[in-house]
């Protein structure tokens, strides 16, 4: 099922999708981080929000 681009919240709130700028903006706000740090975290631990939160908390 393709993303519904009219919605400005993730359809799967357990994963971070870096392919849409609005979703990057959403997650940087929610996680209180920068886009660069978010991209590094996702590249290190994958796209699951719980893993990214833990990575950001420890780095």
N, C-alpha and C positions, 0 to 999 in steps of 0.2 A: 504494500500500500504506500503510495507516495506521500510525502509530508504535505500537510495542509498549511500553506504559506500565509493564510489569513490569521492563523493563531500565533501568538507571541509567547508561548510557553512550550516546552518540549512535550512531544507526544509520548515519549518513553522517558519518564523522569529519573530512571535509574542509570541512563547513559548520557554522555556528553557528545554532541555532534558538532564537530568543528567545521563543517562544510557550509553552514549558514551564519552570516555575520550577526543576525539578530539573536541566534542561539549562543554565540560566543559572548555577546553583550549580556545576555541573560545570566549565563553561568559566572562571568566575572563579577557581576553585581551580587549574585547569591553567595558566591564563595569568597567575596572580598579580596580579589586578586587581580592581577593584570592579565591581559591576553597572552603576553609572552610566557608568564609563569604557568598559565593554564595549558598552553600548548606543550610546554616542557613536561608538565605533570602527565598529560595524556600520552605523550610519547614514551614516558618511562613506565607507567603502570597500566595503561589502557584507558578505556572510555567509561568504566563504571564510576559513578559519582562517589561511592563510598571509598574506592581506592584512591581517587584523585583527592578527596578530602583528607585522607590519612597522609598521603604524600605531601600535600601543602602544609599540613600541620607539623610535619617532621622536617621540612626543608625550608 
